[in-house]
Amino acid sequence: MIVSKTTAPFLALLLVTSAYAVENVKVTGGAKYWYQTTAEEDTANNDMFQQKTSVGVAAVELGASADLYKGLKGKVSVIGLDSLGLEQSFVKDITTAGAGWESDNGYYRTQIWVTEANLDYKISNTSFTVGRQALNTPLLMTERWNASFNTFDAALITNSDIPYTTLVAAYVYQHNGGASAGNATAATGFPSTTMHNGSYYGFGSSYNTTTKRMTDGDERAYVFGAVVKPTKDLAINAWYYAIDEVTNAYWLDAEYKISGLFLGIQNSGMENDASATADDAMFTAAKVGYTLDKLVLDAAYSTTATGNTDTRSITNIATGDKSKAYTQSVFQDGAAVGTRDTDTWRFGVAYKFDALNLSASIQDMNQNGATKPNDGMEFDLIATAKVGQYVNLTGMYIHQDIDYKSAAETDKKIDAIRLIAAVKF
């Protein structure tokens, strides 16, 4: 198991502290298998549930938390990933933690790393969290949709002295947000969330697909936020991000809920400090929804400003993949709807049965200024169920229909099924 130089001191401190009065010890754990099969019409990969069209990986998580001293808590968690040898006959590639590998014989081996190792101290209305941790901010966040999840080596301060307001400040030293998983022979390019074996790097890092090595950008992130709830029905968020030689960005949103009605607006901007010719990116979205007993209906629209080819996509800075945009879907996610000169509509419906949650959405995306301008339609059908106390099952059907505006590109119709079986213990 690899432990970074920034994580080791916190693990040591947790062990030393544990020699004293430790209370409220909680041990958690879980296991899951994450699988997806995809078929593309009019290509050689047009059959689902074949090895050449399937990806998958197994994950096991173990964690412990405890009260170490008055106001002081500690937390440690570890994740392990393994292909279970199924790349020999069942799947073509793993789904996460692929980028950053350096040899074919190490690509499918068991990967283990520390996902969280932190101390949290609270005094009065102020909390300090130092060490490896998950973050949940609009443009720098932990994504949990995949088999593994990205985390950050950071120092976080929150304060709620001001009525109805929580102030947040963070210094983020490094993270393990990843690029595509695929190796030289599989080359599925499946979007990942973590670097190979959980390796952590500074912001501005780059992955060379030829050498299979990372170049550490060594840049750090500074985050400032305010979460304001003047009434129980209204929430306002304001965030600012500064990463030297990478980006300066902001995120604003406001959401209002009353009598089943939901109204929300989002606005975000992002610079590309690595390019002297890049335009500032701008994203704006609105959503309206209504909840009637177990039925939820919603509609959302987003638009981005026109920009040149160096303009950044407004999405999670750590992964370049998901976002909190109202209009994102499973495949056409934050990286897609946040791309320059893009207009997107999304309509959704969800219903909660006794043991089953069922949701469906249709998304229409029009990209005018992207590298490969296209009109993309996506339909998602998602079912989640809890079996007993410990087992959770998720099934997704995704249909994507892409019409390219360039004659050099071939239109695509893609169908995918994603299955996730998870157990907590």
ROBAZA-401998 format. One record per atom (N, C-alpha, C, O): x, y, z; residue in three letters. Coordinates in steps of 0.2 Angstrom, whole numbers, plus 5000, padded with zeros to 4 digits. Last residue first. Layout:
XYZALA...
***
This chain:
489649835027PHE489649785032PHE490049825038PHE490149795043PHE488649845012LYS489049885017LYS489049835023LYS488649795024LYS488849814994VAL488649795001VAL489049825006VAL489649845005VAL488249844978ALA488649864983ALA488449834990ALA487749824991ALA488349834960ALA488149794966ALA488549814972ALA489149804972ALA487949914946ILE488349924952ILE487949884958ILE487449894960ILE487949924929LEU487649894934LEU488149894940LEU488749884939LEU487450004914ARG487850004919ARG487549974926ARG486949994927ARG487349994897ILE487049974903ILE487549974908ILE488149944907ILE487150094882ALA487550064887ALA487150044893ALA486550074895ALA487250144865ASP486850114870ASP487250084876ASP487750054874ASP487450264853ILE487750224858ILE487250204863ILE486850244866ILE487750324837LYS487150304842LYS487450254846LYS487650194844LYS488550454828LYS488550404833LYS487850384836LYS487550434838LYS489150514813ASP488650514818ASP488650454822ASP488850394820ASP490850554810THR490350504808THR489850504814THR490050504820THR491650694803GLU491450654808GLU490850614807GLU490450634803GLU491750774792ALA492350724793ALA492150684799ALA492550634800ALA490750854791ALA490650794787ALA491250754788ALA491150694787ALA490150924807SER490650914802SER490650854798SER490450794801SER489150904816LYS489050954811LYS489550954805LYS489450984800LYS488550744822TYR489050794820TYR488950844815TYR488650824810TYR487450694833ASP487450714826ASP488050764825ASP487950824828ASP487250564844ILE487650614842ILE487650634835ILE487750584831ILE486350494856ASP486250504849ASP486650564847ASP486450624849ASP486350374869GLN486650434866GLN486550434859GLN486750384855GLN485550294883HIS485550304875HIS485850374873HIS485550424876HIS485850194897ILE485950254894ILE485950254886ILE486250204883ILE485150124911TYR485150114904TYR485250184901TYR484950234902TYR485750064926MET485650114922MET485650094915MET486050054913MET485550004943GLY485549984936GLY485350054932GLY484950084933GLY486149964959THR485950014954THR486049984947THR486449954945THR485849904975LEU485849894968LEU485749954964LEU485249984966LEU486449874991ASN486149924987ASN486349904980ASN486949884978ASN486249795007VAL486449785000VAL486049834996VAL485449854997VAL485949795020TYR486649815019TYR486749815011TYR487249835009TYR484649765024GLN484949825027GLN485649845024GLN485849905025GLN483649725009GLY483849715016GLY484149775019GLY484049835017GLY484149814996VAL483949744997VAL484149735004VAL484749725006VAL483649954988LYS484049934993LYS483749864995LYS483149854996LYS483950014971ALA483549984976ALA483949954982ALA484549944981ALA483750124957THR484150104963THR483650064968THR483050084968THR483850154940ALA483450124945ALA483950104951ALA484450074950ALA483650264926ILE484050244932ILE483650214937ILE483150244939ILE483950304910LEU483450274914LEU483850244920LEU484250204919LEU484250444899ASP484450404905ASP483850374908ASP483450404910ASP484650494883PHE484150474887PHE484450424893PHE484750384891PHE485350634874GLU485450574879GLU484850564883GLU484550604885GLU485950704859MET485350684863MET485550634868MET485850584866MET486950834853GLY486950774857GLY486350764861GLY486150804865GLY487750904840ASP487050904843ASP487050834847ASP487050784843ASP489350974839ASN488850924838ASN488250934842ASN488250974846ASN491051014835PRO490351034836PRO489850984834PRO489950944829PRO492450974841LYS492050934837LYS491250954838LYS490950924842LYS492851084849THR493251054844THR492951014839THR493051014833THR491351194850ALA491851144853ALA492251124847ALA492151134841ALA490351284847GLY491051304847GLY491551254849GLY492151274850GLY489151224849ASN489251264843ASN490051284842ASN490251284836ASN488151094854GLN488851124855GLN489051164848GLN489051134843GLN486751064862ASN486951084856ASN487651124857ASN487651174860ASN485850934869MET486450974870MET486650994863MET486650954858MET484550874878ASP484650894872ASP485250944872ASP485151004875ASP484050734888GLN484450794888GLN484550804880GLN484750764876GLN482850654899ILE483050664892ILE483450734891ILE483250784894ILE482750534912SER482850604910SER483050604902SER483250554900SER482050454926ALA482150454919ALA482250524917ALA481950574920ALA482050344940SER482150404937SER482250404930SER482650354927SER481550254954LEU481550254947LEU481550324944LEU481150364946LEU481850164968ASN481850224966ASN481950224958ASN482450194956ASN481050034978LEU481350054972LEU481350124970LEU480750154971LEU480250004988ALA480949974988ALA481349994982ALA481849964981ALA479050084985ASP479250064992ASP479950044993ASP480350064997ASP479650214974PHE479150154976PHE479450134983PHE479850164985PHE479750374968LYS479950324973LYS479450274975LYS478950294978LYS480150444952TYR479650414957TYR479950364962TYR480350324960TYR480550574942ALA480750524946ALA480150504951ALA479750544952ALA481050654927VAL480550634931VAL480750574935VAL481150534933VAL481750794917GLY481850734921GLY481150724925GLY480750764927GLY482650874904PHE481950864907PHE481950794911PHE482250744908PHE483750994898ARG483650934902ARG482950924905ARG482750974909ARG484651084886TRP484051074889TRP484051004893TRP484350954890TRP486051184882THR485751124884THR485151124888THR485051164892THR487351254872ASP486651264875ASP486351194876ASP486351144872ASP488951314872THR488551254872THR487851274875THR487851304881THR490251384872ASP489651394867ASP489251334866ASP489151304861ASP491351274880ARG491151344877ARG490651334872ARG490551284868ARG490651154892THR491051174886THR490851234883THR490251254883THR489751104901GLY490151164903GLY490651184897GLY491051234899GLY489250994895VAL488751044896VAL489151114898VAL488951164897VAL490450914897ALA490150924890ALA489650984891ALA489751034886ALA490850904910ALA491350924905ALA491050944898ALA491250974894ALA489650854916GLY489950924917GLY490350944912GLY490351004910GLY489050744903ASP489050774910ASP489350844910ASP489250884906ASP488450634894GLN488550704893GLN488550744899GLN487950774901GLN488250524903PHE488850524898PHE488950604896PHE489550624897PHE487250574912VAL487750524914VAL488350524909VAL488950534912VAL487050754912SER486750684912SER487350634913SER487950654915SER486750924917GLN487250864916GLN486850794916GLN486350794920GLN486051034921THR485851004915THR486350944913THR486250914908THR486451084933TYR485851064933TYR485751014927TYR485250974927TYR488151054938ALA487651084933ALA487051054933ALA486950984933ALA489151014946LYS488551014949LYS488051054945LYS487451074947LYS490150894937SER490050954939SER489350954943SER489050904944SER491450774930LYS490750794933LYS490750864935LYS491250904935LYS492850814924ASP492350764922ASP491650794924ASP491250824920ASP494050854929GLY493850874922GLY493250834920GLY493150824914GLY494550834942THR494450774937THR494350794930THR494450754925THR494750954948ALA495150894950ALA495050834945ALA495550804945ALA493751044944ILE494451054942ILE494850994944ILE495450984940ILE492251004937ASN492650984942ASN493450994941ASN493650954936ASN491951134925THR491851074927THR492251064934THR492651104935THR491951224911ILE491751234918ILE491551164921ILE490951144920ILE493351214900SER492651184902SER492551194909SER492951174913SER494251354895ARG494151294899ARG493451274899ARG492951314898ARG494851404879THR494351414884THR494251354888THR494051304885THR495551374867ASP495951364874ASP495451384880ASP495651374886ASP494751404856THR494951334858THR495251324865THR495251264867THR493751544862ASN494151514857ASN494351444860ASN494051414865ASN491951554866GLY492651564867GLY493051534862GLY492851494858GLY490351604872THR490751584866THR491451604868THR491651644872THR489651544887ALA489851594883ALA490351564877ALA490651514878ALA488351424889THR489051444890THR489151494885THR488951504880THR486851374897THR487151404892THR487851424894THR487951444899THR485451264902SER486051304903SER486351324897SER486251304891SER483951224910TYR484251244904TYR484951274906TYR484951314911TYR482751094916ALA483351144917ALA483651164910ALA483551124905ALA481451034925ALA481651054919ALA482251104920ALA482151144925ALA480550894934ASP481050954934ASP481250964927ASP481250924922ASP479650804946LEU479650834939LEU480150894939LEU480150934944LEU479250674957VAL479650734956VAL479750744948VAL479950704944VAL478250584968LEU478350604961LEU478750674960LEU478550714964LEU477750564980LYS478350524978LYS478550544971LYS479050504968LYS477050714982ASP477150654986ASP477750614984ASP478350644985ASP477750804971LEU477050794973LEU477050724976LEU477050674972LEU478850934967THR478750874970THR478050864973THR477850904976THR479551014953TYR479051014958TYR478950944960TYR479050894957TYR480751144947GLY480551074948GLY479951074953GLY479751124956GLY481851224937VAL481251224940VAL481051154941VAL481051114936VAL483451304934LYS483051244935LYS482451254939LYS482451294943LYS484751374924ALA484151384928ALA483751314929ALA483851274924ALA486451434922ALA485951384921ALA485351394926ALA485451434931ALA487951474914THR487351504917THR486851444916THR486751424911THR489751504913PHE489151454913PHE488551484917PHE488651514922PHE491151554904MET490551574908MET490051524907MET489851504901MET492951584903ALA492351534902ALA491751564906ALA491851594912ALA493951694894ASP493651674901ASP492951634900ASP492551654896ASP494951634881ASP494451674884ASP494251654891ASP494351594893ASP496751624879ALA496151594881ALA495651644883ALA495851694886ALA498051664876THR497551684871THR496851664873THR496351674870THR498851614885ALA498851694885ALA498251714880ALA498051774881ALA498551484896SER498551504889SER498451584889SER498051614892SER498451454909ALA499051424906ALA499051444898ALA499551424895ALA497351504915ASP497951544916ASP498551514912ASP499151544911ASP495851524910ASN496351474909ASN497051514909ASN497251544904ASN494451554922GLU495051574918GLU495451514916GLU495451464919GLU492751544924MET493351514925MET493851544920MET493751544914MET491151564932GLY491651584927GLY492351554929GLY492451544935GLY489451534934SER490151514936SER490551544930SER490351554924SER487851514941ASN488251554937ASN488951544939ASN489151544945ASN486151454943GLN486851444944GLN487251494939GLN487051504933GLN484551444952ILE484951474946ILE485751464948ILE485951454954ILE482951364955GLY483751364956GLY484051404950GLY483851394944GLY481551314964LEU481851354959LEU482551364960LEU482751374966LEU480251194967PHE481051214967PHE481251254962PHE481051254956PHE478851164977LEU479151194971LEU479951204972LEU480151224978LEU478351114989GLY478551064983GLY478851094977GLY479051064973GLY478351224997SER477751194995SER477851144989SER477351144985SER479851284991ILE479251304995ILE478751264993ILE478551264987ILE481551334989LYS481051274990LYS480451294994LYS480551325000LYS482851394980TYR482251414984TYR481751354983TYR481551334978TYR484551434978GLU484051384977GLU483451404982GLU483551414988GLU485951504969ALA485351514974ALA484851464972ALA484651454967ALA487651514966ASP487051484965ASP486551504970ASP486751524976ASP489251544959LEU488751564962LEU488051524961LEU487951504955LEU491051524958TRP490351484957TRP489851524962TRP489951534967TRP492551564949TYR492051574954TYR491451534953TYR491351514947TYR494351554947ALA493651534945ALA493251554951ALA493451564957ALA495851544939ASN495551584944ASN494751574942ASN494551584937ASN497151414936THR496451454935THR496251494941THR496551484946THR498551404934VAL498051354932VAL497451394930VAL497151394925VAL499451484940GLU499651464933GLU499151404931GLU499251374926GLU498751454956ASP499251484952ASP499451444946ASP499451384945ASP497151454959ILE497651404958ILE498151434953ILE498051444947ILE495751494968ALA496351524965ALA496851474965ALA497151444970ALA494051514969TYR494551474968TYR495151504965TYR495051544960TYR492551554978TYR493051574974TYR493651534974TYR493851504980TYR490751544979TRP491451514980TRP491951544975TRP491751574970TRP489251554987ALA489651594984ALA490351564985ALA490551554991ALA487451504988ASN488151484989ASN488651534985ASN488451554979ASN485951504997ILE486451544993ILE487151524994ILE487351524999ILE484351455000ALA485051435001ALA485451474995ALA485251464989ALA482751455008LEU483251485003LEU483951475005LEU484151475011LEU481951395018ASP481851385011ASP482351415006ASP482251395000ASP482351445030LYS482451375029LYS482351355021LYS482451305019LYS483351595026THR482751565028THR482851485027THR483251465023THR484651615024PRO484351675027PRO483651645030PRO483351665035PRO486051535022LYS485351515022LYS484951565027LYS484851555033LYS487551535013VAL487051575017VAL486351545016VAL486151535011VAL489151495013VAL488551465012VAL488051505016VAL488051495023VAL490551545005ALA490051565010ALA489451535008ALA489251535002ALA492351515002GLY491651505001GLY491251535007GLY491451535012GLY493951484994PHE493551524999PHE492751524997PHE492551534992PHE495451404992VAL494651404991VAL494351444996VAL494551435002VAL496851374983TYR496551414988TYR495851424987TYR495651444982TYR497951244978ALA497351284977ALA497151314983ALA497251284989ALA499651234970ARG499151224976ARG498551264975ARG498551314971ARG500651144958GLU500251204960GLU499751184966GLU499551134966GLU501451034953ASP501651074959ASP501251134961ASP501451174965ASP501250964942GLY501251034941GLY501451074947GLY501551134947GLY502150824937ASP501850854943ASP501850924942ASP502450954941ASP501750714925THR502250774926THR501850814931THR501350834930THR501650534924MET501350604926MET501950654927MET502450634929MET501750414911ARG501950454917ARG501650514918ARG501350544913ARG501650344899LYS501250324905LYS501450354911LYS501450324916LYS502150394887THR502650364892THR502250334898THR502650304902THR500850414881THR501350374877THR501850344883THR501950284882THR500050504888THR499850434887THR500350384883THR500250324883THR500550594902ASN500750574895ASN500550504893ASN500750454896ASN499650704911TYR499750634910TYR499950624903TYR499550644898TYR500050844922SER499850814915SER500050744915SER500550724918SER499550964934SER499950904932SER499650884926SER499050894924SER498851064940GLY499251084934GLY499651024931GLY500051034927GLY499051024957PHE498651054952PHE499151074946PHE499751094947PHE500050884963GLY499850954963GLY499450974957GLY499350934952GLY499550714966TYR499950764963TYR499650834964TYR499050844966TYR499550544972TYR499350614973TYR499850664969TYR500450654970TYR498950384967SER499450434967SER499250504967SER498750524964SER498050274967GLY497950324971GLY498450384972GLY498450414977GLY498450184957ASN498650164964ASN498550224969ASN498850234974ASN498250304945HIS498450234947HIS498650234954HIS499150264956HIS496950434950MET497650404947MET497750334949MET497550314954MET495250434948THR495850424953THR496450404948THR496350364943THR494150424940THR494150474945THR494750484949THR494850524953THR494050414922SER494150384928SER494050444934SER493850494932SER493150364907PRO493350414912PRO493450394919PRO493050354921PRO494050254896PHE493450264901PHE493650314906PHE494150314909PHE494750214885GLY494750284887GLY494150304892GLY493950354892GLY495050094881THR494350114881THR494250184882THR493750214880THR496350024879ALA496150094876ALA495450104875ALA495250134870ALA496949894879ALA496249904880ALA496049974877ALA495549974872ALA498349914877THR498049864873THR497249874874THR496949854869THR498650024886ALA498850024878ALA498549974874ALA498349984868ALA497250064896ASN497950054895ASN498050044887ASN497650054883ASN496050184902GLY496250134897GLY496950124896GLY497350174897GLY495550294910ALA495850234913ALA496250194908ALA496750164910ALA495850474910SER495550414907SER495950354910SER496550354911SER496350544925ALA496050554918ALA495750484916ALA495450454920ALA495950584943GLY496250554937GLY495950574930GLY495450604930GLY496450664958GLY495950654953GLY496250634946GLY496750654945GLY497150664970ASN497250614965ASN496750604960ASN496550544958ASN498050814975HIS497450774975HIS497650714970HIS498150714967HIS498750944987GLN498750894981GLN498150854981GLN497750854986GLN498351054995TYR499051044993TYR499150994987TYR499451014982TYR497251174998VAL497351104995VAL498051094992VAL498151124987VAL496551265010TYR497151265006TYR497251185004TYR497251145008TYR495051345012ALA495351285012ALA496051295008ALA496051335003ALA493651415021ALA494251425018ALA494651365018ALA494651325023ALA491951465023VAL492451415022VAL493051435019VAL493051475015VAL490551505034LEU491151535030LEU491651475029LEU491751435034LEU488851505034THR489451465036THR490051485031THR489951485025THR487551595041THR488051595037THR488651545039THR488851545045THR486551625051TYR486351605044TYR486851595039TYR486751575033TYR487651745059PRO486951705059PRO486851685051PRO486951725047PRO489351705060ILE488851745057ILE488151715057ILE488151655054ILE489951585065ASP489851635070ASP489351685067ASP488951715071ASP490451465058SER489751485058SER489551545063SER488951545066SER491751415048ASN491551455054ASN490851475053ASN490651495048ASN493051295044THR492351315043THR492151355049THR492351335055THR494451255035ILE494251285041ILE493451305039ILE493351335034ILE495651125030LEU494951155029LEU494751195035LEU494751165041LEU496951075021ALA496751105027ALA496151145026ALA496151185022ALA497250925011ALA497050985012ALA496951005020ALA496950965024ALA497350814999ASP497750825005ASP497650905006ASP497850945002ASP495750734993PHE496250794993PHE496650795000PHE496450775005PHE495050604982THR495150644988THR495750694988THR496050694983THR493950514972ASN494550554973ASN494550594979ASN493950614981ASN493450344972PHE493350414973PHE493950454974PHE494450424978PHE493050194963SER493450224968SER493250304968SER492850324963SER491950164954ALA492150114959ALA492550144965ALA492550124970ALA491050324953ASN491450264950ASN491550214956ASN491350224961ASN490350424959TRP489950384954TRP490350324952TRP490050274950TRP490950514968ARG490850454970ARG490450404965ARG490150354968ARG492150644968GLU491650614964GLU491550544966GLU492050504967GLU492450784978THR492550714977THR491950684973THR491350694975THR492850944970MET492450904974MET492650834973MET493050814968MET492751104965LEU493251054968LEU492951004972LEU492851024978LEU491651174962LEU492151164957LEU492751124959LEU493251114955LEU490751164973PRO490551164966PRO491051144961PRO490951114956PRO491351044986THR491251114983THR491051114976THR491251064973THR491750944996ASN491150944992ASN490951024990ASN490551054994ASN493150824998LEU492850894998LEU492250894994LEU492150854989LEU493850715009ALA493450725004ALA493250795004ALA493150825010ALA495650715014GLN494950715015GLN494550725009GLN494850745004GLN497150715024ARG496750685017ARG496050685019ARG495850655024ARG497250855034GLY497450795032GLY497050775025GLY496750815022GLY496150935045VAL496850935042VAL497050865040VAL496950825044VAL494951045049THR495050975047THR495650975043THR495751015038THR494151145062PHE494751135058PHE494851065056PHE494851015060PHE492751245065SER493051175064SER493651185060SER493751215055SER491951355076THR492451345071THR492751275071THR492851245076THR491151385087ASN490851385080ASN491351375074ASN491151385069ASN492051295099SER491451345098SER491151335091SER490951275089SER493051195090ILE493051235096ILE492551295094ILE492551335089ILE493551045083LYS493051095084LYS493051135090LYS493051095096LYS494550955072TYR494550985079TYR494051045079TYR494051085074TYR495050815064ASP494550865064ASP494450895072ASP494350855076ASP496250735055LEU496050755061LEU495550815061LEU495650865057LEU496350605042ASN496350675045ASN496150675052ASN495850635055ASN496350515029ALA496750515035ALA496750585038ALA497250625036ALA495750425015GLU495650485020GLU496050465026GLU496150415028GLU496250335007THR495850385004THR495750445009THR495650495006THR497750245004VAL497350285009VAL496950335006VAL497250385003VAL497650104992TRP497950174995TRP497450205000TRP496850185001TRP498049984981ILE497749994988ILE498050064990ILE498650074989ILE497649874968GLN497849934970GLN497549954977GLN496949944978GLN498249724960THR497849754965THR498149824967THR498749834968THR498549744942ARG498749724949ARG498249754954ARG497949804953ARG498449794929TYR497849754932TYR498049734939TYR497549694942TYR499749854927TYR499049884926TYR498549854930TYR498049894933TYR500949794928GLY500649824934GLY499949854933GLY499649874938GLY501249744915ASN501149694921ASN500949724927ASN500749684932ASN501349864908ASP500849824907ASP500749774913ASP500149764915ASP501850014918SER502049954914SER501449904914SER500949904918SER501450124924GLU502050134920GLU502250064917GLU502750064913GLU499950224926TRP500250164927TRP500950164922TRP500950204918TRP499250344924GLY499750344929GLY500150284929GLY500650274933GLY497550284924ALA498050334922ALA498650334927ALA498450334933ALA496750204932GLY497150174927GLY497650224925GLY498250204924GLY495650224941ALA496350214943ALA496850184938ALA497250144940ALA494350134933THR494550184937THR495250174939THR495450114940THR493850014926THR493550084925THR493850144929THR493550194928THR494849904916ILE494549924922ILE494249994921ILE494350024916ILE494349814901ASP494749864905ASP494449874911ASP493849854913ASP493549714896LYS494149734892LYS494649774896LYS495249784895LYS492949564905VAL492949634903VAL493549654899VAL494049614900VAL493049424904PHE492449454905PHE492349524903PHE491849554900PHE494349364902SER493749344898SER493149384898SER492649374894SER495349434908GLN495549384904GLN494949354899GLN495049324894GLN494849524917GLU495049554910GLU495249494905GLU495349514900GLU494649464929LEU494049454924LEU494249484917LEU493949484912LEU495449464939GLY495649424934GLY495149424928GLY495249384923GLY495049564948LEU494749494949LEU494949444944LEU494749394943LEU495449684948SER495049664942SER494849594943SER494349574939SER495349784962ASP495549734959ASP495149714953ASP494549714953ASP495649904975LEU495349894969LEU495749824966LEU496349814967LEU495349964991GLY495749924987GLY495349904981GLY494749894981GLY495550105003ILE495150074997ILE495650024994ILE496250034993ILE495350165019VAL495750135014VAL495350105009VAL494750075011VAL495350295032SER494950245027SER495450225022SER495850265020SER495150375047VAL495650345042VAL495250295038VAL494750265041VAL495050515058LYS494650465053LYS495250445049LYS495650475046LYS494650585074GLY495150565069GLY494750515064GLY494250485066GLY494250735083LYS494050675080LYS494650655075LYS494950695072LYS494150835097LEU494550815092LEU494350745090LEU494250695094LEU493350875108GLY493350915102GLY493750895096GLY493650915091GLY494350795118LYS493850835118LYS493850885112LYS494250925112LYS494950655108TYR495050705114TYR494450755113TYR494050745109TYR494550565099LEU495250555102LEU495350605108LEU495750585112LEU493250475093ASP493350535097ASP494050525100ASP494050485105ASP493550405077ALA493450395084ALA493550465087ALA493850515084ALA493350285063SER493350355065SER493250345073SER492950295076SER493850185049ALA493750195056ALA493750265058ALA494150305055ALA493650085035GLY493750145038GLY493650145045GLY493250095048GLY493750005019LEU493749995026LEU493950065029LEU494450095027LEU493149945003GLU493350005007GLU493249985015GLU492849945017GLU493449874988VAL493349854995VAL493549914999VAL494149944998VAL492949844971ALA493249884976ALA493049864983ALA492449844984ALA493249784954ALA492949774961ALA493349814966ALA493849834965ALA492749834938VAL493249824943VAL492849814949VAL492349834950VAL492549844920GLY492249834926GLY492849824931GLY493449814929GLY491849844903VAL492349864908VAL492049854915VAL491449854916VAL491549784886SER491349794894SER491949814898SER492549794896SER491749744874THR491249804875THR491149814882THR490649854883THR492449634873LYS492749694870LYS492349754871LYS492549804869LYS491649534880GLN492249564883GLN492449624880GLN492649674884GLN489849584879GLN490449554876GLN491049574880GLN491049634882GLN488749654882PHE488949594886PHE489449554883PHE489449494884PHE488249704866MET488349714873MET488449654876MET488449594873MET488949744850ASP488549694854ASP488749704862ASP489349714864ASP489649824842ASN488949834842ASN488549784846ASN487949784846ASN491049854837ASN490849854844ASN490049864845ASN489949914849ASN491149884824ALA491249814826ALA491049804833ALA491049744835ALA489649984820THR490349974822THR490449904823THR490049864824THR488250014820ASP488650024814ASP489450024815ASP489750044811ASP488150084837GLU487850054831GLU488350064825GLU488650114825GLU488950024851GLU488950074846GLU488650054840GLU488950004837GLU488749974868ALA488649954861ALA488550014856ALA488150054858ALA489449924883THR489249984879THR489249954872THR489649914870THR489349894901THR489449864894THR489049914889THR488549944890THR490049904917GLN489749934911GLN489849904905GLN490449884903GLN490149884934TYR490149854928TYR489749894923TYR489249924924TYR490849854950TRP490549914945TRP490649884938TRP491249864936TRP490449794965TYR490749774959TYR490449824954TYR489749834954TYR491049824982LYS490549834977LYS490949804970LYS491549804970LYS490949835000ALA491249814994ALA490749824988ALA490149824989ALA491449915016GLY490949905010GLY491349875005GLY491949875004GLY491449985033GLY491649945027GLY491149935022GLY490549935023GLY491850055048THR491450045043THR491850015037THR492450005037THR491850075065VAL492250045060VAL491750035054VAL491150005055VAL492050195078LYS491650175073LYS492050145067LYS492450175064LYS492250235095VAL492550205089VAL492050175084VAL491650135086VAL491950315106ASN491550315100ASN491850295094ASN491850325089ASN493650365111GLU492950345113GLU492550345106GLU492750375101GLU495150345119VAL494850345113VAL494150325114VAL493950275117VAL496350415128ALA495650395129ALA495350405122ALA495150455120ALA497850365120TYR497550405125TYR496750385125TYR496650335122TYR498350315108ALA498550285115ALA498250315121ALA498250285126ALA497950385098SER497550335100SER497750295106SER497350255109SER498950475096THR498350505099THR497950445102THR497650445107THR499750395088VAL500050425094VAL499450445099VAL499350425104VAL498950375076LEU499150315080LEU499450335087LEU499250305092LEU498850505072LEU498250465074LEU498450405078LEU498050395083LEU500150535068LEU499750575074LEU499150535076LEU499050535082LEU500350445058ALA500750435064ALA500350475070ALA500350445075ALA499450495049LEU499350435051LEU499750415058LEU499450385062LEU500050625047PHE499350615050PHE499150545052PHE498850545057PHE501250595041PRO501250625047PRO500550615051PRO500550615057PRO500750525028ALA501150485033ALA501150525040ALA500950495045ALA500350615019THR499850575023THR500150545029THR499850535034THR501350665012THR500950715016THR500450685020THR500150705025THR502050565006LYS502350595012LYS501950645015LYS502150665021LYS500750435004SER501150485002SER501550525008SER501350515014SER500850255004VAL500650315008VAL501050375006VAL501750375007VAL500350114996ILE500750174995ILE500450225000ILE499850244999ILE500449945000MET500050005000MET500450065000MET500950075004MET
***
